[in-house]
Amino acid sequence: MRVFSRRYCLPKFIFIVICLFLLTNIWAVRFLYFTTTMVRGQKVTINLVMEGNSEKKTQNPLSAKHDISRMYPAFSYNFHLTSSNNLERASGVFDLPNMIVTDRIFLQSKTKVKMVNNKTLKILLYFYDKTMTDEKFQRSQCSVKNCRFVRKPRDYETADAVLFKDIPEHLKRPVSKPGQLWVYYQLESPVHTRRLPEKSVFNWTATYRPDSTVEAPYGKFGERIFHRKMKLRRNYAKGKTKNIAWFVSNCDNLNGRMKYVRELRKYIDVDIYGDCGNLTCDRDSVSCMRMLQREYRFYLAFENSNCRHYITEKFFKTFSYDVIPIVMGAPLKDYQSIAPTHSFIHVDQYNSPQSLARYLHQLSTDDSMYNKYFEWKKSYELIDTNFMCRLCVMLHTTDYVKTQYRNLTKWWREKTCLKPLRNRKEFWTKWTEKEL
């Protein structure tokens, strides 16, 4: 009887100890979670060098770890720290899903930086953008703070880098700054931008395109930390009585979106707000957006031109409200590369507006099918791309060559946008394998 009791109690005791250990050690829980859920992940080694000196030995070098977890939190990390005379280096090997291994935004923000003489770089914004201010940058949690963003033209002679939206035809690099870096910053599509000169004067590009020197997308999705993952217990279709809403003020278009919507309205209700419709609602107001979320099932996030990777705030803002975006603009594969699976509907997935309307009616009458388009909320959320921080980090990166584009026009315009709609039998300019 005594032998049986020992054999029975020992495994039970070990089991209780393991449970207590896991419950009291969050790092162990995270380790087990990531090793079981990210089997397909690949290992990427990233080195971060942070400024430090003998007077700052008490500074926590792991602050970079928190920056990384905030930028893209859903990965395991294991930092190995070493010290030198004047630098504290944090190196990490991360288990990342396949989709993050080539994430240039993530990698750019965590590039190895070597501070030289503690120099502060001056970045001149040769345009007005109320969302880009030096105060905003200083308040950010950027790993490199040695940058100043300025706007006054008098700073042109002393600026280390200048961001232009249009061509500086009357400007030349200052004699005092022969190595001044010129960056072409553009968030509009090539269809609505000025033509660039054949001989480019720009070193870098900062656009929504992923092959830009510094990628500047309108938005980005990141995975939620596992212990914050949501449980969807609500019915997103509950209380909604209207089908499609569209806020639009630019009635002129080259991709046929107005023609498409006119045909779509023959088969399903589409309420048009703004200059192109008969309804009014200030889309910048909270009450208007609440009305959209409360009453409508779908929203048309149609771009004004069909260009590769041109996906604007029309798309990303929709995800702040509980409606399904129906998109037109970039090809389907570009949307799939940036958005969670089954989170939107692309017009190119259907042969005609009528076939799209038929599917939307099906979703409107089936709450289960409708709610599947919100499953992504369990694991993903919109995150800040930290453009100003990444630009500052890259300007301080000694390994980054200050190249110059030989023909920026070719890079910006060649084979990037579909031609205007000309065939009267077509309802929109649809992407084909030839254009892709």
Secondary structure in CASP SS format (residue, H / E / C, confidence):
PFRMAT SS
TARGET T0000
AUTHOR 0000-0000-0000
METHOD secondary structure of the structure
MODEL  1
M C 1.00
R H 1.00
V H 1.00
F H 1.00
S H 1.00
R H 1.00
R H 1.00
Y H 1.00
C H 1.00
L H 1.00
P H 1.00
K H 1.00
F H 1.00
I H 1.00
F H 1.00
I H 1.00
V H 1.00
I H 1.00
C H 1.00
L H 1.00
F H 1.00
L H 1.00
L H 1.00
T H 1.00
N C 1.00
I H 1.00
W H 1.00
A H 1.00
V H 1.00
R H 1.00
F H 1.00
L H 1.00
Y H 1.00
F H 1.00
T H 1.00
T H 1.00
T H 1.00
M C 1.00
V C 1.00
R C 1.00
G C 1.00
Q E 1.00
K E 1.00
V E 1.00
T E 1.00
I E 1.00
N E 1.00
L E 1.00
V E 1.00
M E 1.00
E E 1.00
G C 1.00
N C 1.00
S H 1.00
E H 1.00
K H 1.00
K C 1.00
T C 1.00
Q C 1.00
N C 1.00
P C 1.00
L C 1.00
S H 1.00
A H 1.00
K H 1.00
H H 1.00
D H 1.00
I H 1.00
S H 1.00
R H 1.00
M H 1.00
Y C 1.00
P C 1.00
A C 1.00
F C 1.00
S E 1.00
Y C 1.00
N C 1.00
F E 1.00
H E 1.00
L E 1.00
T E 1.00
S E 1.00
S C 1.00
N C 1.00
N C 1.00
L E 1.00
E E 1.00
R E 1.00
A E 1.00
S E 1.00
G E 1.00
V E 1.00
F E 1.00
D E 1.00
L E 1.00
P C 1.00
N H 1.00
M H 1.00
I H 1.00
V H 1.00
T C 1.00
D C 1.00
R H 1.00
I H 1.00
F H 1.00
L H 1.00
Q H 1.00
S H 1.00
K C 1.00
T C 1.00
K C 1.00
V C 1.00
K C 1.00
M C 1.00
V C 1.00
N C 1.00
N C 1.00
K C 1.00
T C 1.00
L E 1.00
K E 1.00
I E 1.00
L E 1.00
L E 1.00
Y C 1.00
F C 1.00
Y C 1.00
D C 1.00
K C 1.00
T C 1.00
M C 1.00
T C 1.00
D H 1.00
E H 1.00
K H 1.00
F H 1.00
Q H 1.00
R H 1.00
S C 1.00
Q C 1.00
C C 1.00
S C 1.00
V C 1.00
K C 1.00
N C 1.00
C E 1.00
R E 1.00
F E 1.00
V E 1.00
R C 1.00
K C 1.00
P H 1.00
R H 1.00
D H 1.00
Y H 1.00
E H 1.00
T C 1.00
A C 1.00
D C 1.00
A E 1.00
V E 1.00
L E 1.00
F E 1.00
K C 1.00
D C 1.00
I C 1.00
P C 1.00
E C 1.00
H C 1.00
L C 1.00
K C 1.00
R C 1.00
P C 1.00
V C 1.00
S C 1.00
K C 1.00
P C 1.00
G C 1.00
Q C 1.00
L E 1.00
W E 1.00
V E 1.00
Y E 1.00
Y E 1.00
Q E 1.00
L C 1.00
E C 1.00
S C 1.00
P H 1.00
V H 1.00
H H 1.00
T C 1.00
R C 1.00
R C 1.00
L C 1.00
P C 1.00
E C 1.00
K C 1.00
S C 1.00
V C 1.00
F C 1.00
N C 1.00
W E 1.00
T E 1.00
A E 1.00
T E 1.00
Y C 1.00
R C 1.00
P C 1.00
D C 1.00
S C 1.00
T C 1.00
V C 1.00
E C 1.00
A C 1.00
P C 1.00
Y C 1.00
G C 1.00
K C 1.00
F E 1.00
G E 1.00
E E 1.00
R C 1.00
I C 1.00
F H 1.00
H H 1.00
R H 1.00
K C 1.00
M C 1.00
K C 1.00
L C 1.00
R C 1.00
R C 1.00
N C 1.00
Y C 1.00
A C 1.00
K C 1.00
G C 1.00
K C 1.00
T C 1.00
K E 1.00
N E 1.00
I E 1.00
A E 1.00
W E 1.00
F E 1.00
V C 1.00
S C 1.00
N C 1.00
C C 1.00
D C 1.00
N C 1.00
L C 1.00
N C 1.00
G C 1.00
R H 1.00
M H 1.00
K H 1.00
Y H 1.00
V H 1.00
R H 1.00
E H 1.00
L H 1.00
R C 1.00
K C 1.00
Y C 1.00
I C 1.00
D C 1.00
V E 1.00
D E 1.00
I E 1.00
Y E 1.00
G C 1.00
D C 1.00
C C 1.00
G C 1.00
N C 1.00
L E 1.00
T C 1.00
C C 1.00
D C 1.00
R C 1.00
D C 1.00
S C 1.00
V H 1.00
S H 1.00
C H 1.00
M H 1.00
R H 1.00
M H 1.00
L H 1.00
Q H 1.00
R H 1.00
E H 1.00
Y E 1.00
R E 1.00
F E 1.00
Y E 1.00
L E 1.00
A E 1.00
F E 1.00
E C 1.00
N C 1.00
S C 1.00
N C 1.00
C E 1.00
R C 1.00
H C 1.00
Y C 1.00
I C 1.00
T C 1.00
E H 1.00
K H 1.00
F H 1.00
F H 1.00
K H 1.00
T H 1.00
F H 1.00
S H 1.00
Y C 1.00
D C 1.00
V C 1.00
I E 1.00
P E 1.00
I E 1.00
V E 1.00
M E 1.00
G C 1.00
A C 1.00
P C 1.00
L H 1.00
K H 1.00
D H 1.00
Y H 1.00
Q H 1.00
S H 1.00
I H 1.00
A C 1.00
P C 1.00
T C 1.00
H C 1.00
S C 1.00
F C 1.00
I E 1.00
H E 1.00
V H 1.00
D H 1.00
Q H 1.00
Y C 1.00
N C 1.00
S C 1.00
P H 1.00
Q H 1.00
S H 1.00
L H 1.00
A H 1.00
R H 1.00
Y H 1.00
L H 1.00
H H 1.00
Q H 1.00
L H 1.00
S H 1.00
T C 1.00
D C 1.00
D H 1.00
S H 1.00
M H 1.00
Y H 1.00
N H 1.00
K H 1.00
Y H 1.00
F H 1.00
E H 1.00
W H 1.00
K H 1.00
K H 1.00
S C 1.00
Y E 1.00
E E 1.00
L E 1.00
I C 1.00
D C 1.00
T C 1.00
N C 1.00
F H 1.00
M H 1.00
C H 1.00
R H 1.00
L H 1.00
C H 1.00
V H 1.00
M H 1.00
L H 1.00
H C 1.00
T C 1.00
T C 1.00
D C 1.00
Y C 1.00
V C 1.00
K C 1.00
T C 1.00
Q C 1.00
Y C 1.00
R C 1.00
N C 1.00
L H 1.00
T H 1.00
K H 1.00
W H 1.00
W H 1.00
R H 1.00
E C 1.00
K C 1.00
T C 1.00
C E 1.00
L C 1.00
K C 1.00
P C 1.00
L C 1.00
R C 1.00
N C 1.00
R C 1.00
K C 1.00
E C 1.00
F C 1.00
W C 1.00
T C 1.00
K C 1.00
W C 1.00
T C 1.00
E C 1.00
K C 1.00
E C 1.00
L C 1.00
END
